[in-house]
Amino acid sequence: MVARGEPVGGEAVRLLRQCAELCELNVRALQKESRLARRTASLCFELGNRVARTAWLDAEDPDSYALARDALQLARACRPLLFAC
């Protein structure tokens, strides 16, 4: 959306930004073998699902379905981390 010069706003984008920040935190926790890595992975999983749901329900934006798909992939990637830490 940014590359096309479109305004970036809305609930799905806000959640996606939070998700990206949380993923960055999760990566750092995993790299440091932090005991909190399981919690951050859990939050990534939850937030990825929330982004997917919000994007799926955003029928006005044609890119919302692709965002929902990508967010679900993110959530699925975080799920194994919940049990590995």
Summary of the structure (lengths in Angstrom):
residues: 85
radius of gyration: 13.7
end to end distance: 35.2
largest distance: 41.5
contacts: 238
relative contact order: 0.17
helix: 74%
strand: 0%
